[in-house]
């Protein structure tokens, strides 16, 4: 499993060729919004890297192909206030409720991303100051 070599945002940037220091400027945004934008940016690069390491090409969802499954991590919000926990994956074909940049070509990748990058998903999915 080549994807397990991607454990950090920097690891993902090595795969995609992105500069991990070249982040969006969020200094003019409120703190909560800045965390969301940075998390979305990083997760998009991570998803691209995870979707490309298995065969060297980037898997891109084909929204015209209802037979092609797309996978996303699914989360439960912890009642203790400690954030989200990854509980599995969601699968769909043509209908979607998640951005295409954050879906994966396999359930294994979706679960791996959800568990490995749980802090980024928490910043992306929940509002905080």
Backbone as JSON Lines, residues from 0, in Angstrom:
{"i":0,"aa":"X","n":[0.83,-1.18,0.0],"ca":[0.0,0.0,0.0],"c":[0.88,1.24,0.0]}
{"i":1,"aa":"X","n":[1.06,1.8,-1.14],"ca":[1.91,2.97,-1.28],"c":[1.34,4.18,-0.55]}
{"i":2,"aa":"X","n":[0.01,4.25,-0.47],"ca":[-0.59,5.44,0.13],"c":[-0.25,5.61,1.6]}
{"i":3,"aa":"X","n":[0.13,4.55,2.3],"ca":[0.44,4.67,3.71],"c":[1.76,5.43,3.94]}
{"i":4,"aa":"X","n":[2.5,5.71,2.87],"ca":[3.69,6.54,2.99],"c":[3.32,8.01,3.15]}
{"i":5,"aa":"X","n":[2.07,8.35,2.85],"ca":[1.6,9.73,3.0],"c":[0.96,9.86,4.37]}
{"i":6,"aa":"X","n":[1.73,10.41,5.3],"ca":[1.28,10.57,6.67],"c":[1.11,12.03,7.06]}
{"i":7,"aa":"X","n":[1.65,12.94,6.25],"ca":[1.6,14.36,6.55],"c":[1.29,15.15,5.28]}
{"i":8,"aa":"X","n":[0.95,16.42,5.46],"ca":[0.75,17.31,4.33],"c":[2.03,17.42,3.52]}
{"i":9,"aa":"X","n":[3.18,17.47,4.18],"ca":[4.46,17.55,3.47],"c":[4.69,16.31,2.61]}
{"i":10,"aa":"X","n":[4.33,15.15,3.12],"ca":[4.45,13.92,2.33],"c":[3.59,14.01,1.06]}
{"i":11,"aa":"X","n":[2.38,14.54,1.21],"ca":[1.48,14.68,0.06],"c":[2.08,15.64,-0.96]}
{"i":12,"aa":"X","n":[2.67,16.73,-0.49],"ca":[3.27,17.71,-1.4],"c":[4.44,17.12,-2.18]}
{"i":13,"aa":"X","n":[5.19,16.22,-1.55],"ca":[6.28,15.55,-2.26],"c":[5.74,14.75,-3.44]}
{"i":14,"aa":"X","n":[4.59,14.12,-3.25],"ca":[3.99,13.31,-4.31],"c":[3.45,14.19,-5.44]}
{"i":15,"aa":"X","n":[2.78,15.3,-5.08],"ca":[2.13,16.14,-6.09],"c":[3.07,17.19,-6.69]}
{"i":16,"aa":"X","n":[4.2,17.46,-6.03],"ca":[5.12,18.49,-6.51],"c":[4.77,19.88,-6.02]}
{"i":17,"aa":"X","n":[3.82,19.97,-5.09],"ca":[3.46,21.27,-4.52],"c":[4.46,21.66,-3.44]}
{"i":18,"aa":"X","n":[4.62,22.96,-3.24],"ca":[5.49,23.49,-2.19],"c":[4.68,23.61,-0.91]}
{"i":19,"aa":"X","n":[5.02,22.86,0.14],"ca":[4.22,22.89,1.37],"c":[4.26,24.25,2.08]}
{"i":20,"aa":"X","n":[5.19,25.11,1.71],"ca":[5.27,26.44,2.32],"c":[4.43,27.46,1.57]}
{"i":21,"aa":"X","n":[3.96,27.1,0.38],"ca":[3.17,28.01,-0.45],"c":[1.69,27.84,-0.13]}
{"i":22,"aa":"X","n":[1.28,28.41,1.01],"ca":[-0.09,28.3,1.48],"c":[-0.87,29.57,1.15]}
{"i":23,"aa":"X","n":[-2.18,29.46,1.06],"ca":[-2.99,30.67,0.83],"c":[-2.82,31.66,1.98]}
{"i":24,"aa":"X","n":[-2.84,32.94,1.66],"ca":[-2.76,33.98,2.68],"c":[-4.15,34.15,3.29]}
{"i":25,"aa":"X","n":[-4.27,33.78,4.55],"ca":[-5.56,33.9,5.24],"c":[-5.48,34.93,6.36]}
{"i":26,"aa":"X","n":[-4.45,35.76,6.33],"ca":[-4.23,36.71,7.41],"c":[-5.35,37.74,7.54]}
{"i":27,"aa":"X","n":[-6.07,38.0,6.48],"ca":[-7.15,38.99,6.55],"c":[-8.5,38.36,6.9]}
{"i":28,"aa":"X","n":[-8.52,37.07,7.17],"ca":[-9.76,36.37,7.52],"c":[-9.85,36.16,9.02]}
{"i":29,"aa":"X","n":[-11.07,36.0,9.51],"ca":[-11.21,35.65,10.92],"c":[-10.56,34.29,11.15]}
{"i":30,"aa":"X","n":[-10.14,34.05,12.36],"ca":[-9.37,32.83,12.68],"c":[-10.1,31.55,12.25]}
{"i":31,"aa":"X","n":[-11.38,31.45,12.54],"ca":[-12.14,30.26,12.17],"c":[-12.19,30.05,10.67]}
{"i":32,"aa":"X","n":[-12.35,31.13,9.92],"ca":[-12.42,31.03,8.46],"c":[-11.05,30.66,7.9]}
{"i":33,"aa":"X","n":[-9.99,31.21,8.47],"ca":[-8.65,30.88,8.01],"c":[-8.33,29.41,8.19]}
{"i":34,"aa":"X","n":[-8.73,28.84,9.34],"ca":[-8.51,27.41,9.58],"c":[-9.24,26.56,8.55]}
{"i":35,"aa":"X","n":[-10.47,26.97,8.22],"ca":[-11.27,26.25,7.23],"c":[-10.6,26.29,5.85]}
{"i":36,"aa":"X","n":[-10.18,27.48,5.41],"ca":[-9.55,27.63,4.09],"c":[-8.25,26.82,4.02]}
{"i":37,"aa":"X","n":[-7.42,26.91,5.05],"ca":[-6.16,26.15,5.05],"c":[-6.43,24.64,5.06]}
{"i":38,"aa":"X","n":[-7.41,24.21,5.84],"ca":[-7.73,22.78,5.88],"c":[-8.23,22.3,4.51]}
{"i":39,"aa":"X","n":[-9.11,23.08,3.88],"ca":[-9.62,22.7,2.55],"c":[-8.49,22.62,1.54]}
{"i":40,"aa":"X","n":[-7.6,23.58,1.56],"ca":[-6.45,23.61,0.65],"c":[-5.57,22.38,0.85]}
{"i":41,"aa":"X","n":[-5.23,22.1,2.11],"ca":[-4.36,20.96,2.4],"c":[-5.05,19.64,2.06]}
{"i":42,"aa":"X","n":[-6.34,19.5,2.39],"ca":[-7.05,18.26,2.09],"c":[-7.17,18.0,0.6]}
{"i":43,"aa":"X","n":[-7.3,19.07,-0.2],"ca":[-7.36,18.89,-1.65],"c":[-6.04,18.32,-2.18]}
{"i":44,"aa":"X","n":[-4.93,18.81,-1.67],"ca":[-3.62,18.29,-2.09],"c":[-3.42,16.86,-1.58]}
{"i":45,"aa":"X","n":[-3.83,16.6,-0.35],"ca":[-3.72,15.25,0.21],"c":[-4.55,14.26,-0.59]}
{"i":46,"aa":"X","n":[-5.79,14.64,-0.93],"ca":[-6.65,13.74,-1.72],"c":[-6.03,13.47,-3.09]}
{"i":47,"aa":"X","n":[-5.48,14.5,-3.7],"ca":[-4.83,14.31,-5.01],"c":[-3.67,13.33,-4.87]}
{"i":48,"aa":"X","n":[-2.86,13.51,-3.85],"ca":[-1.71,12.63,-3.64],"c":[-2.14,11.19,-3.38]}
{"i":49,"aa":"X","n":[-3.12,11.02,-2.5],"ca":[-3.58,9.66,-2.2],"c":[-4.19,8.99,-3.42]}
{"i":50,"aa":"X","n":[-4.89,9.76,-4.22],"ca":[-5.52,9.2,-5.43],"c":[-4.53,8.93,-6.55]}
{"i":51,"aa":"X","n":[-3.3,9.4,-6.43],"ca":[-2.34,9.16,-7.51],"c":[-1.25,8.17,-7.15]}
{"i":52,"aa":"X","n":[-1.03,7.86,-5.9],"ca":[0.11,7.03,-5.55],"c":[-0.04,5.56,-5.91]}
{"i":53,"aa":"X","n":[-1.26,5.09,-6.02],"ca":[-1.42,3.67,-6.29],"c":[-0.92,3.28,-7.68]}
{"i":54,"aa":"X","n":[-1.15,4.13,-8.68],"ca":[-0.71,3.75,-10.02],"c":[0.06,4.85,-10.74]}
{"i":55,"aa":"X","n":[0.37,5.96,-10.04],"ca":[1.14,7.03,-10.64],"c":[0.33,8.06,-11.39]}
{"i":56,"aa":"X","n":[-0.92,7.75,-11.68],"ca":[-1.81,8.7,-12.33],"c":[-2.85,9.16,-11.32]}
{"i":57,"aa":"X","n":[-3.33,10.37,-11.49],"ca":[-4.34,10.88,-10.57],"c":[-5.7,10.3,-10.95]}
{"i":58,"aa":"X","n":[-6.36,9.67,-9.98],"ca":[-7.73,9.22,-10.18],"c":[-8.61,10.46,-10.06]}
{"i":59,"aa":"X","n":[-9.41,10.73,-11.07],"ca":[-10.31,11.88,-11.08],"c":[-11.72,11.34,-11.25]}
{"i":60,"aa":"X","n":[-12.63,11.75,-10.38],"ca":[-13.99,11.24,-10.52],"c":[-14.62,11.68,-11.83]}
{"i":61,"aa":"X","n":[-15.28,10.73,-12.47],"ca":[-15.98,11.01,-13.72],"c":[-17.46,11.17,-13.39]}
{"i":62,"aa":"X","n":[-17.93,12.41,-13.33],"ca":[-19.3,12.7,-12.92],"c":[-20.32,12.31,-13.98]}
{"i":63,"aa":"X","n":[-19.87,11.95,-15.17],"ca":[-20.77,11.46,-16.2],"c":[-20.93,9.95,-16.16]}
{"i":64,"aa":"X","n":[-20.19,9.28,-15.3],"ca":[-20.22,7.83,-15.2],"c":[-20.87,7.41,-13.88]}
{"i":65,"aa":"X","n":[-22.15,7.08,-13.93],"ca":[-22.85,6.69,-12.71],"c":[-22.46,5.29,-12.24]}
{"i":66,"aa":"X","n":[-21.67,4.57,-13.01],"ca":[-21.19,3.25,-12.59],"c":[-19.86,3.35,-11.83]}
{"i":67,"aa":"X","n":[-19.24,4.52,-11.87],"ca":[-17.97,4.71,-11.15],"c":[-18.29,5.18,-9.72]}
{"i":68,"aa":"X","n":[-17.85,4.42,-8.75],"ca":[-18.08,4.81,-7.36],"c":[-17.05,5.83,-6.92]}
{"i":69,"aa":"X","n":[-17.51,6.74,-6.08],"ca":[-16.67,7.75,-5.47],"c":[-16.83,7.58,-3.96]}
{"i":70,"aa":"X","n":[-15.75,7.72,-3.21],"ca":[-15.79,7.45,-1.78],"c":[-15.34,8.68,-1.0]}
{"i":71,"aa":"X","n":[-15.92,8.86,0.18],"ca":[-15.57,9.95,1.08],"c":[-15.52,9.42,2.5]}
{"i":72,"aa":"X","n":[-14.66,9.97,3.34],"ca":[-14.7,9.54,4.75],"c":[-15.97,10.07,5.41]}
{"i":73,"aa":"X","n":[-16.51,9.33,6.33],"ca":[-17.68,9.74,7.11],"c":[-17.25,9.87,8.56]}
{"i":74,"aa":"X","n":[-17.87,10.81,9.26],"ca":[-17.45,11.13,10.62],"c":[-18.64,11.19,11.57]}
{"i":75,"aa":"X","n":[-18.36,10.87,12.82],"ca":[-19.3,11.1,13.91],"c":[-18.76,12.25,14.73]}
{"i":76,"aa":"X","n":[-19.63,13.11,15.18],"ca":[-19.23,14.18,16.09],"c":[-19.27,13.6,17.49]}
{"i":77,"aa":"X","n":[-18.14,13.67,18.18],"ca":[-18.04,13.12,19.53],"c":[-18.87,13.96,20.49]}
{"i":78,"aa":"X","n":[-19.62,13.31,21.35],"ca":[-20.46,14.03,22.31],"c":[-19.63,14.73,23.38]}
{"i":79,"aa":"X","n":[-18.4,14.3,23.56],"ca":[-17.54,14.9,24.58],"c":[-16.95,16.23,24.14]}
{"i":80,"aa":"X","n":[-17.21,16.64,22.89],"ca":[-16.68,17.89,22.41],"c":[-15.25,17.8,21.9]}
{"i":81,"aa":"X","n":[-14.76,16.59,21.73],"ca":[-13.37,16.41,21.31],"c":[-13.19,16.42,19.8]}
{"i":82,"aa":"X","n":[-14.26,16.65,19.07],"ca":[-14.14,16.72,17.62],"c":[-14.78,15.53,16.94]}
{"i":83,"aa":"X","n":[-14.35,15.29,15.72],"ca":[-14.9,14.21,14.91],"c":[-14.06,12.95,15.06]}
{"i":84,"aa":"X","n":[-14.69,11.82,14.8],"ca":[-13.95,10.57,14.68],"c":[-14.39,9.91,13.38]}
{"i":85,"aa":"X","n":[-13.44,9.35,12.67],"ca":[-13.74,8.71,11.39],"c":[-14.36,7.35,11.68]}
{"i":86,"aa":"X","n":[-15.52,7.08,11.09],"ca":[-16.18,5.8,11.34],"c":[-16.29,4.94,10.1]}
{"i":87,"aa":"X","n":[-15.78,5.37,8.99],"ca":[-15.88,4.55,7.79],"c":[-15.84,5.4,6.55]}
{"i":88,"aa":"X","n":[-16.64,5.01,5.56],"ca":[-16.63,5.73,4.3],"c":[-18.05,5.77,3.75]}
{"i":89,"aa":"X","n":[-18.27,6.7,2.87],"ca":[-19.51,6.77,2.13],"c":[-19.21,6.46,0.68]}
{"i":90,"aa":"X","n":[-20.16,5.87,-0.02],"ca":[-19.95,5.52,-1.42],"c":[-21.15,6.02,-2.21]}
{"i":91,"aa":"X","n":[-20.9,6.54,-3.36],"ca":[-21.99,6.97,-4.22],"c":[-21.55,6.86,-5.66]}
{"i":92,"aa":"X","n":[-22.5,6.99,-6.57],"ca":[-22.13,6.97,-7.98],"c":[-22.43,8.31,-8.62]}
{"i":93,"aa":"X","n":[-23.62,8.7,-8.9],"ca":[-23.86,9.97,-9.59],"c":[-24.23,11.1,-8.64]}
{"i":94,"aa":"X","n":[-24.95,10.8,-7.58],"ca":[-25.38,11.81,-6.62],"c":[-24.23,12.13,-5.68]}
{"i":95,"aa":"X","n":[-24.05,13.38,-5.34],"ca":[-22.99,13.74,-4.41],"c":[-23.41,14.85,-3.47]}
{"i":96,"aa":"X","n":[-22.86,14.82,-2.3],"ca":[-23.07,15.9,-1.34],"c":[-21.71,16.37,-0.8]}
{"i":97,"aa":"X","n":[-20.66,16.05,-1.51],"ca":[-19.31,16.42,-1.1],"c":[-18.56,16.91,-2.34]}
{"i":98,"aa":"X","n":[-17.63,17.8,-2.13],"ca":[-16.85,18.3,-3.25],"c":[-16.02,17.21,-3.9]}
{"i":99,"aa":"X","n":[-15.89,17.29,-5.2],"ca":[-15.19,16.23,-5.93],"c":[-13.7,16.21,-5.62]}
{"i":100,"aa":"X","n":[-13.15,17.29,-5.14],"ca":[-11.72,17.29,-4.81],"c":[-11.43,16.48,-3.56]}
{"i":101,"aa":"X","n":[-12.44,16.18,-2.78],"ca":[-12.23,15.47,-1.53],"c":[-12.85,14.08,-1.54]}
{"i":102,"aa":"X","n":[-12.93,13.47,-2.69],"ca":[-13.39,12.09,-2.75],"c":[-12.25,11.21,-3.27]}
{"i":103,"aa":"X","n":[-12.42,9.93,-3.06],"ca":[-11.35,8.97,-3.31],"c":[-11.84,7.85,-4.21]}
{"i":104,"aa":"X","n":[-10.9,7.19,-4.84],"ca":[-11.21,6.11,-5.76],"c":[-11.46,4.77,-5.1]}
{"i":105,"aa":"X","n":[-11.27,4.68,-3.78],"ca":[-11.54,3.42,-3.08],"c":[-11.95,3.7,-1.64]}
{"i":106,"aa":"X","n":[-12.67,2.76,-1.06],"ca":[-13.08,2.89,0.34],"c":[-11.86,2.9,1.25]}
{"i":107,"aa":"X","n":[-10.85,2.12,0.9],"ca":[-9.64,2.05,1.7],"c":[-8.97,3.42,1.8]}
{"i":108,"aa":"X","n":[-8.88,4.13,0.67],"ca":[-8.28,5.47,0.68],"c":[-9.12,6.44,1.5]}
{"i":109,"aa":"X","n":[-10.44,6.36,1.38],"ca":[-11.31,7.27,2.13],"c":[-11.14,7.09,3.63]}
{"i":110,"aa":"X","n":[-11.13,5.86,4.09],"ca":[-10.96,5.58,5.52],"c":[-9.56,6.01,5.98]}
{"i":111,"aa":"X","n":[-8.54,5.71,5.19],"ca":[-7.18,6.1,5.54],"c":[-7.08,7.62,5.68]}
{"i":112,"aa":"X","n":[-7.63,8.34,4.72],"ca":[-7.58,9.81,4.76],"c":[-8.33,10.33,5.99]}
{"i":113,"aa":"X","n":[-9.51,9.78,6.24],"ca":[-10.3,10.23,7.39],"c":[-9.62,10.01,8.71]}
{"i":114,"aa":"X","n":[-8.95,8.88,8.86],"ca":[-8.27,8.58,10.12],"c":[-6.93,9.3,10.24]}
{"i":115,"aa":"X","n":[-6.17,9.35,9.16],"ca":[-4.84,9.93,9.21],"c":[-4.88,11.45,9.31]}
{"i":116,"aa":"X","n":[-5.86,12.07,8.66],"ca":[-5.92,13.53,8.6],"c":[-7.16,14.06,9.33]}
{"i":117,"aa":"X","n":[-7.5,13.41,10.44],"ca":[-8.69,13.75,11.21],"c":[-8.67,15.2,11.69]}
{"i":118,"aa":"X","n":[-7.52,15.72,12.09],"ca":[-7.47,17.11,12.57],"c":[-7.83,18.08,11.44]}
{"i":119,"aa":"X","n":[-7.31,17.85,10.23],"ca":[-7.65,18.71,9.11],"c":[-9.14,18.61,8.77]}
{"i":120,"aa":"X","n":[-9.68,17.4,8.8],"ca":[-11.11,17.25,8.53],"c":[-11.94,17.96,9.6]}
{"i":121,"aa":"X","n":[-11.48,17.91,10.85],"ca":[-12.18,18.61,11.92],"c":[-12.17,20.12,11.67]}
{"i":122,"aa":"X","n":[-11.03,20.67,11.26],"ca":[-10.94,22.09,10.94],"c":[-11.82,22.44,9.74]}
{"i":123,"aa":"X","n":[-11.92,21.53,8.78],"ca":[-12.71,21.75,7.58],"c":[-14.22,21.66,7.85]}
{"i":124,"aa":"X","n":[-14.62,20.72,8.69],"ca":[-16.04,20.43,8.88],"c":[-16.71,21.18,10.02]}
{"i":125,"aa":"X","n":[-15.93,21.73,10.93],"ca":[-16.55,22.39,12.08],"c":[-16.05,23.83,12.2]}
{"i":126,"aa":"X","n":[-16.92,24.67,12.7],"ca":[-16.58,26.08,12.87],"c":[-15.93,26.29,14.21]}
{"i":127,"aa":"X","n":[-14.82,26.98,14.23],"ca":[-14.17,27.32,15.49],"c":[-13.56,28.7,15.38]}
{"i":128,"aa":"X","n":[-13.39,29.35,16.48],"ca":[-12.79,30.68,16.48],"c":[-11.3,30.6,16.64]}
